[in-house]
Amino acid sequence: MSTQEADASVPGAEGNADGFSADSATSSTSDTSQGLREARDRYRTERDAAREEVAEARARIEQMQRAEIERLAGEHLAVGADLFMNGNDLTSYLTEDGFVDSDRVREDSQLLTDERPGLRKNPPAFDPSQGTGGSKPKQSTPSWGVLFQ
């Protein structure tokens, strides 16, 4: 349909067959498109904020998972973070469901201490000659004889 045919179908200069003026149709279309743009921008902003929150939550979860792996490895290693020195990353010690695989952590930390005994957790220092030997001094009981001396 050409513009001449469209102009011919308009009954008057200000209106069309539905009774709307051409100016009001244009303004309502621009209002609608403006409203759609604003809604689109608002939803994009909300989407971006949600993505940032999800990324922050994932980072916190990974941090907690790493801390749990280091805690479990700390049962065998002096420093639990030494478990990651063999090139394994966090996902190597997670199950398919995303939970920490404690058996795998224990196995790898035990293998690491077998290969490098210097990474083993040191036993607590204990000196039997200090604090456990000897007898307690006998406390004197008050008497009249001690009082007059």
C-alpha positions as CSV (number, residue, x, y, z in Angstrom):
1,M,0.0,0.0,0.0
2,S,1.5,3.3,-1.0
3,T,1.3,6.6,0.9
4,Q,-1.2,8.0,-1.5
5,E,-3.5,5.0,-0.9
6,A,-3.1,5.4,2.8
7,D,-3.9,9.1,2.6
8,A,-7.0,8.3,0.5
9,S,-8.3,5.8,3.1
10,V,-8.2,8.5,5.8
11,P,-11.6,10.2,5.9
12,G,-10.3,13.5,7.2
13,A,-7.0,15.3,7.5
14,E,-7.0,14.9,11.3
15,G,-8.4,11.4,11.7
16,N,-8.7,7.9,10.3
17,A,-11.7,5.5,10.1
18,D,-11.3,4.6,13.9
19,G,-11.7,8.2,14.9
20,F,-8.1,8.7,16.0
21,S,-6.1,11.5,14.7
22,A,-2.8,10.8,13.0
23,D,-0.9,12.8,15.6
24,S,-2.4,10.9,18.5
25,A,-1.6,7.5,16.9
26,T,2.0,8.7,16.5
27,S,2.3,9.9,20.0
28,S,0.7,6.8,21.5
29,T,3.2,4.7,19.4
30,S,6.1,6.7,20.7
31,D,4.8,6.5,24.2
32,T,4.4,2.7,23.9
33,S,7.9,2.4,22.4
34,Q,9.3,4.7,25.1
35,G,7.6,2.5,27.8
36,L,9.0,-0.6,26.2
37,R,12.5,0.9,26.2
38,E,12.2,1.8,29.9
39,A,10.9,-1.6,30.8
40,R,13.7,-3.2,28.7
41,D,16.3,-1.1,30.4
42,R,14.9,-1.8,33.9
43,Y,14.9,-5.6,33.2
44,R,18.4,-5.4,31.9
45,T,19.5,-3.6,35.0
46,E,17.8,-6.2,37.2
47,R,19.3,-9.0,35.2
48,D,22.8,-7.6,35.5
49,A,22.3,-7.1,39.2
50,A,21.1,-10.7,39.5
51,R,24.1,-11.9,37.5
52,E,26.5,-10.0,39.9
53,E,24.8,-11.6,42.9
54,V,25.1,-15.1,41.5
55,A,28.8,-14.5,40.7
56,E,29.4,-13.3,44.3
57,A,27.5,-16.3,45.7
58,R,29.5,-18.6,43.5
59,A,32.8,-17.0,44.7
60,R,31.7,-17.4,48.4
61,I,30.8,-21.0,47.8
62,E,34.1,-21.8,46.2
63,Q,35.9,-20.0,49.0
64,M,34.0,-22.2,51.6
65,Q,34.7,-25.3,49.6
66,R,38.4,-24.5,49.4
67,A,38.5,-23.9,53.2
68,E,36.8,-27.2,53.8
69,I,39.3,-29.0,51.6
70,E,42.2,-27.3,53.3
71,R,40.7,-28.2,56.7
72,L,40.4,-31.9,55.7
73,A,44.0,-31.9,54.3
74,G,45.2,-30.3,57.5
75,E,44.6,-33.5,59.3
76,H,47.7,-34.9,57.5
77,L,49.5,-31.9,56.2
78,A,51.2,-29.1,58.2
79,V,49.5,-26.5,55.8
80,G,46.3,-27.7,54.2
81,A,46.8,-25.4,51.2
82,D,49.9,-27.6,50.2
83,L,47.4,-30.0,48.7
84,F,46.9,-27.7,45.8
85,M,50.6,-27.5,45.0
86,N,50.3,-30.7,42.8
87,G,48.4,-28.8,40.2
88,N,44.9,-30.0,41.2
89,D,42.2,-27.3,41.3
90,L,39.1,-27.1,43.4
91,T,36.9,-29.1,41.1
92,S,39.3,-32.1,41.5
93,Y,38.1,-32.5,45.0
94,L,34.4,-32.1,44.4
95,T,31.8,-34.7,43.8
96,E,29.4,-34.5,40.8
97,D,26.9,-32.9,43.1
98,G,29.3,-30.2,44.1
99,F,30.1,-31.4,47.6
100,V,33.6,-31.9,48.9
101,D,34.9,-35.5,48.4
102,S,36.5,-36.0,51.8
103,D,37.9,-39.5,50.8
104,R,39.7,-38.0,47.8
105,V,41.1,-35.2,49.9
106,R,42.4,-37.7,52.5
107,E,43.9,-40.0,49.8
108,D,45.7,-37.2,48.0
109,S,47.0,-35.7,51.3
110,Q,48.3,-39.1,52.4
111,L,50.0,-39.6,49.0
112,L,51.5,-36.2,49.2
113,T,52.9,-36.9,52.7
114,D,54.3,-40.2,51.5
115,E,56.1,-38.4,48.6
116,R,57.2,-35.4,50.6
117,P,57.5,-36.2,54.3
118,G,58.5,-32.7,55.1
119,L,55.0,-31.5,54.5
120,R,53.6,-33.9,57.1
121,K,52.0,-32.4,60.2
122,N,54.5,-32.2,63.0
123,P,53.7,-34.0,66.2
124,P,53.2,-31.8,69.2
125,A,56.3,-31.1,71.2
126,F,56.4,-32.9,74.6
127,D,59.2,-32.8,77.1
128,P,58.5,-35.3,79.9
129,S,61.1,-33.7,82.2
130,Q,59.1,-30.5,82.5
131,G,56.0,-30.2,84.5
132,T,55.3,-33.8,85.2
133,G,58.1,-35.1,87.4
134,G,58.9,-34.6,91.1
135,S,56.6,-34.3,94.0
136,K,54.7,-31.3,95.2
137,P,56.1,-29.5,98.2
138,K,54.4,-30.3,101.4
139,Q,52.4,-27.4,102.6
140,S,53.1,-26.5,106.2
141,T,50.2,-26.5,108.5
142,P,50.0,-23.7,111.0
143,S,51.0,-24.6,114.5
144,W,51.8,-22.8,117.8
145,G,55.4,-23.8,117.4
146,V,55.8,-22.1,114.1
147,L,54.1,-19.0,115.5
148,F,56.7,-18.6,118.3
149,Q,59.7,-19.1,116.0
